């Protein structure tokens, strides 16, 4: 399996999100929307492995947050997922309820806790621990392994994964609806921005963290999910520095942001578990305070709970916020 690039931290308010995804009203025991309960399901995962299910899975364990978010948005509450204590903080619009068990860290989930749930299907990631996948499969538990990072097609990959998960749980109609709603929102947002003062604007999207007195800023460059979404709205990514091939991410410091140039709309996602480096450390930084997007007021914080490596709900939320910030 592919080695996962280290992420230092996992790491908008329109009614359209709830209307489009229905995440707060979905029930875990909803019947499949387009498949009889007894219909078999055959899936091919990122490894090329064929996963055979006797019927759409209803007892699903998710070992990555993107998969958890997608399940919830489809109306299927997982029986368990990994890193459960933090998930609801980071993914505000696709919350899990108290029935969902925590099976340990995403990097090292507990085989014992997973098996206690009697899973009909486990959703894993190509960057996850191979040993757990093998152990589950040795016990006869179907494991659908997804690849969630590809800098050449991040948004399309996310859509493909939504469709695959939707098929696994018998919710293909809902999966297509979620994807269609996102695409319609992007098209409407693109038109709205084109008619605004921000038409053709250059943007940057970042998060960051502090270690001692040093601030590291992570840019979502071309090839990242956030960039794919913003570019789909007709914006141009101002970050032309080096990014990794899988996630489309690059790092710099405050001085490095001068390379963005003028007339940039700067969006940023603040860490939830640490101080806001943009509103705390950087507001005292003389280089930061002289950047054109700071002095011109083109600085846009995302609301808490937008998971920048997520699924359709997080994507929808990001689109909503960008469009609102640039057109209101």
C-alpha positions as CSV (number, residue, x, y, z in Angstrom):
1,X,0.0,0.0,0.0
2,X,1.0,3.5,-0.7
3,X,2.7,5.3,2.2
4,X,0.6,8.2,3.5
5,X,2.2,11.6,3.5
6,X,2.3,12.9,7.0
7,X,-0.4,15.5,7.8
8,X,0.5,17.7,10.7
9,X,-3.1,18.3,11.6
10,X,-6.3,17.1,10.1
11,X,-6.2,20.0,8.8
12,X,-20.4,27.3,4.7
13,X,-23.2,28.2,6.5
14,X,-25.9,27.9,3.8
15,X,-29.1,25.9,4.1
16,X,-28.2,24.3,0.8
17,X,-25.9,21.8,2.5
18,X,-28.6,20.3,4.7
19,X,-31.1,20.3,1.9
20,X,-28.7,18.7,-0.6
21,X,-27.2,16.0,1.7
22,X,-29.9,15.5,4.4
23,X,-27.2,14.4,6.8
24,X,-29.0,15.5,10.0
25,X,-32.2,13.6,9.1
26,X,-30.7,10.4,7.8
27,X,-31.2,7.2,9.7
28,X,-28.9,4.3,9.9
29,X,-31.7,1.7,9.2
30,X,-32.9,3.4,6.0
31,X,-33.6,0.7,3.3
32,X,-31.4,0.8,0.2
33,X,-32.8,3.3,-2.2
34,X,-32.4,1.3,-5.4
35,X,-31.4,-2.3,-4.5
36,X,-33.4,-5.0,-2.9
37,X,-32.0,-6.2,0.4
38,X,-31.1,-9.6,-1.0
39,X,-29.4,-8.4,-4.2
40,X,-25.7,-9.3,-4.4
41,X,-23.1,-6.6,-4.9
42,X,-19.8,-6.9,-6.7
43,X,-17.1,-4.2,-6.3
44,X,-13.6,-3.7,-7.5
45,X,-11.4,-1.6,-5.1
46,X,-8.2,0.4,-5.5
47,X,-6.1,-2.7,-5.2
48,X,-7.9,-4.3,-8.1
49,X,-9.5,-6.8,-5.6
50,X,-13.1,-7.9,-6.3
51,X,-15.3,-7.6,-3.2
52,X,-18.4,-9.7,-3.2
53,X,-21.3,-8.9,-0.9
54,X,-24.4,-11.1,-0.6
55,X,-26.4,-7.8,-0.2
56,X,-25.8,-4.1,0.3
57,X,-23.9,-3.7,3.6
58,X,-25.7,-2.1,6.6
59,X,-23.1,-2.7,9.3
60,X,-20.1,-0.8,8.0
61,X,-16.9,0.2,9.8
62,X,-15.0,3.1,8.4
63,X,-11.3,3.6,9.0
64,X,-10.9,7.0,7.4
65,X,-12.9,10.2,7.9
66,X,-13.6,10.8,4.2
67,X,-15.4,7.4,4.1
68,X,-17.2,8.2,7.4
69,X,-18.4,11.5,6.0
70,X,-19.6,9.8,2.8
71,X,-21.5,7.1,4.6
72,X,-23.3,9.7,6.8
73,X,-24.2,11.8,3.8
74,X,-25.7,8.7,2.1
75,X,-27.9,8.1,5.2
76,X,-25.9,5.1,6.5
77,X,-24.6,5.6,10.0
78,X,-21.5,3.5,10.4
79,X,-21.5,1.0,13.3
80,X,-17.9,2.2,14.1
81,X,-15.1,4.4,12.8
82,X,-11.6,5.4,13.6
83,X,-10.5,8.5,15.6
84,X,-14.1,9.0,16.6
85,X,-13.4,11.5,19.4
86,X,-12.1,14.1,17.0
87,X,-14.3,13.4,13.9
88,X,-17.4,15.5,14.9
89,X,-15.1,18.5,15.6
90,X,-13.5,18.4,12.1
91,X,-16.5,17.5,10.0
92,X,-19.3,19.8,11.2
93,X,-21.9,19.0,8.6
94,X,-21.9,15.2,8.6
95,X,-22.0,14.3,12.3
96,X,-22.0,10.8,13.7
97,X,-24.3,9.9,16.6
98,X,-23.7,8.3,19.9
99,X,-24.3,4.8,18.5
100,X,-21.1,4.8,16.5
101,X,-18.2,3.1,18.3
102,X,-14.6,4.2,18.2
103,X,-12.1,1.5,17.0
104,X,-8.9,3.5,17.7
105,X,-6.6,5.6,15.7
106,X,-6.8,5.8,11.9
107,X,-3.2,4.9,11.7
108,X,-3.6,1.9,14.0
109,X,-7.2,0.8,14.5
110,X,-8.0,-2.1,16.8
111,X,-8.8,-5.4,15.1
112,X,-10.5,-6.6,18.3
113,X,-12.8,-3.6,18.5
114,X,-13.6,-3.8,14.8
115,X,-14.6,-7.5,15.1
116,X,-16.8,-6.7,18.1
117,X,-19.2,-4.8,15.8
118,X,-19.8,-7.8,13.5
119,X,-19.1,-5.8,10.4
120,X,-20.5,-6.7,7.0
121,X,-18.0,-4.4,5.4
122,X,-14.9,-2.4,6.4
123,X,-13.9,0.7,4.4
124,X,-10.1,1.3,4.5
125,X,-7.6,3.4,2.7
126,X,-4.6,2.6,0.6
127,X,-2.5,4.5,3.1
128,X,-3.8,2.5,6.0
129,X,-2.2,-0.4,7.8
130,X,-1.9,-3.4,5.6
131,X,-1.7,-5.8,8.6
132,X,-5.2,-4.9,9.7
133,X,-6.7,-5.3,6.3
134,X,-5.1,-8.7,5.9
135,X,-6.2,-9.9,9.3
136,X,-9.8,-8.8,8.7
137,X,-9.8,-10.6,5.3
138,X,-8.3,-13.7,6.9
139,X,-11.4,-13.7,9.2
140,X,-13.7,-13.4,6.2
141,X,-14.6,-9.8,6.6
142,X,-14.9,-7.9,3.3
143,X,-12.6,-4.9,3.1
144,X,-13.1,-2.2,0.4
145,X,-9.8,-0.3,0.1
146,X,-10.0,3.1,-1.5
147,X,-7.4,5.4,-2.8
148,X,-8.2,8.9,-1.6
149,X,-5.2,10.9,-2.9
150,X,-4.3,11.6,-6.5
151,X,-3.0,15.1,-7.4
152,X,-4.0,14.5,-11.0
153,X,-7.7,14.1,-10.4
154,X,-8.5,14.8,-6.7
155,X,-12.2,15.9,-7.2
156,X,-13.0,13.2,-9.7
157,X,-11.4,10.6,-7.4
158,X,-13.6,11.8,-4.6
159,X,-16.7,11.4,-6.8
160,X,-15.6,7.9,-7.8
161,X,-15.2,7.0,-4.2
162,X,-18.7,8.3,-3.4
163,X,-20.2,6.2,-6.1
164,X,-18.3,3.1,-5.0
165,X,-19.3,3.5,-1.3
166,X,-22.9,4.2,-2.4
167,X,-23.0,1.0,-4.4
168,X,-21.6,-1.0,-1.5
169,X,-24.4,0.2,0.8
170,X,-27.2,0.2,-1.8
171,X,-27.5,4.0,-2.0
172,X,-26.5,4.7,-5.6
173,X,-29.4,7.1,-6.2
174,X,-28.5,9.2,-3.1
175,X,-24.8,9.1,-4.2
176,X,-25.7,10.5,-7.6
177,X,-27.9,13.1,-6.0
178,X,-25.1,14.3,-3.7
179,X,-22.6,14.5,-6.6
180,X,-25.2,16.3,-8.8
181,X,-26.0,18.8,-6.0
182,X,-22.3,19.6,-5.7
183,X,-21.9,20.0,-9.4
184,X,-24.9,22.3,-9.7
185,X,-23.7,24.4,-6.8
186,X,-20.3,24.8,-8.5
187,X,-21.9,25.8,-11.7
188,X,-24.2,28.3,-10.0
189,X,-21.3,29.6,-7.9
190,X,-19.1,30.0,-11.0
191,X,-21.7,32.1,-12.7
192,X,-22.2,34.2,-9.5
193,X,-18.5,34.9,-9.2
194,X,-18.2,35.7,-12.9
195,X,-20.8,38.4,-12.4
196,X,-19.0,39.8,-9.3
197,X,-16.0,42.0,-8.7
198,X,-14.0,38.8,-8.0
199,X,-14.4,37.5,-11.6
200,X,-11.3,35.6,-12.6
201,X,-9.7,36.3,-9.2
202,X,-6.5,34.6,-8.1
203,X,-6.8,32.7,-4.8
204,X,-4.7,30.9,-2.2
205,X,-6.0,28.3,0.3
206,X,-3.9,27.4,3.4
207,X,-3.8,26.1,6.9
208,X,-0.9,26.3,9.3
209,X,0.7,25.4,12.6
210,X,3.3,26.8,15.0
211,X,6.3,25.0,16.5
212,X,7.9,27.2,19.0
213,X,8.3,30.6,17.4
214,X,8.2,29.2,13.9
215,X,5.1,29.2,11.8
216,X,4.6,26.8,8.9
217,X,2.0,27.5,6.3
218,X,0.6,24.7,4.2
219,X,-0.7,25.7,0.8
220,X,-3.4,23.8,-1.1
221,X,-1.8,23.9,-4.5
222,X,-3.0,22.7,-7.9
223,X,-3.9,19.0,-7.4
224,X,-5.5,19.4,-4.0
225,X,-9.2,18.9,-3.5
226,X,-9.7,22.5,-2.3
227,X,-7.9,23.8,-5.4
228,X,-9.9,21.6,-7.7
229,X,-13.1,23.1,-6.2
230,X,-11.9,26.7,-6.3
231,X,-10.7,26.3,-9.9
232,X,-14.0,24.8,-10.8
233,X,-15.5,28.1,-9.6
234,X,-13.4,29.9,-12.2
235,X,-10.6,31.0,-9.9
236,X,-6.9,30.7,-10.5
237,X,-4.5,29.2,-7.9
238,X,-1.9,31.8,-7.0
239,X,0.5,29.3,-5.4
240,X,2.9,28.1,-8.0
241,X,5.5,26.6,-5.6
242,X,6.3,23.0,-5.2
243,X,3.5,20.6,-4.1
244,X,3.5,16.8,-3.6
245,X,2.1,14.6,-6.3
246,X,-0.6,12.9,-4.1
247,X,-2.2,15.6,-2.1
248,X,-1.2,18.8,-4.0
249,X,0.2,20.3,-0.8
250,X,3.2,22.6,-0.4
251,X,4.7,24.4,2.6
252,X,6.2,27.8,3.2
253,X,6.6,30.5,5.8
254,X,5.3,34.0,6.0
255,X,8.1,35.4,3.8
256,X,7.3,32.8,1.2
257,X,3.7,34.1,0.9
258,X,5.2,37.2,-0.8
259,X,5.5,35.1,-3.9
260,X,1.7,35.0,-4.2
261,X,1.8,38.6,-5.4
262,X,-1.0,41.2,-5.3
263,X,-4.8,40.9,-5.9
264,X,-5.1,37.5,-4.2
265,X,-8.1,36.2,-2.2
266,X,-6.6,34.3,0.7
267,X,-8.7,31.6,2.3
268,X,-7.5,29.7,5.4
269,X,-8.6,26.9,7.7
270,X,-7.7,27.3,11.3
271,X,-6.6,24.3,13.4
272,X,-9.2,23.2,15.9
273,X,-6.8,21.6,18.4
274,X,-4.3,24.4,18.5
275,X,-4.0,28.2,18.5
276,X,-5.1,30.0,15.4
277,X,-1.8,30.8,13.8
278,X,-3.4,33.2,11.4
279,X,-5.3,35.1,14.0
280,X,-2.7,34.8,16.8
281,X,0.9,34.4,15.8
282,X,0.8,35.9,12.3
283,X,-1.1,39.0,13.3
284,X,2.0,40.0,15.1
285,X,4.3,39.2,12.2
286,X,5.5,42.3,10.2
287,X,5.8,40.4,6.9
288,X,2.3,39.0,7.2
289,X,0.8,42.4,8.0
290,X,2.3,43.9,4.8
291,X,0.9,41.3,2.5
292,X,-1.5,42.8,0.0
293,X,-4.3,40.4,0.7
294,X,-4.1,41.3,4.4
295,X,-4.0,45.1,3.9
296,X,-6.8,45.0,1.3
297,X,-9.1,42.9,3.5
298,X,-9.1,39.9,1.1
299,X,-8.6,37.5,3.9
300,X,-11.3,34.8,4.5
301,X,-11.3,32.4,7.4
302,X,-13.3,29.2,6.8
303,X,-15.8,28.3,9.5
304,X,-14.7,25.5,11.8
305,X,-15.5,22.0,10.7
306,X,-14.6,22.1,7.0
307,X,-12.6,18.9,6.5
308,X,-10.2,19.8,3.7
309,X,-9.5,16.1,2.8
310,X,-13.1,15.1,2.9
311,X,-16.1,14.0,0.8
312,X,-19.1,15.7,-0.7
313,X,-20.4,17.4,2.4
314,X,-17.0,19.1,3.1
315,X,-16.7,20.0,-0.6
316,X,-20.1,21.5,-0.7
317,X,-19.4,23.5,2.5
318,X,-16.1,24.9,1.0
319,X,-17.9,25.9,-2.2
320,X,-20.7,27.6,-0.3
321,X,-18.2,29.6,1.8
322,X,-16.0,30.7,-1.1
323,X,-19.0,31.8,-3.2
324,X,-20.5,33.7,-0.3
325,X,-17.2,35.4,0.6
326,X,-16.6,36.6,-2.9
327,X,-20.1,37.7,-3.9
328,X,-21.7,39.1,-0.8
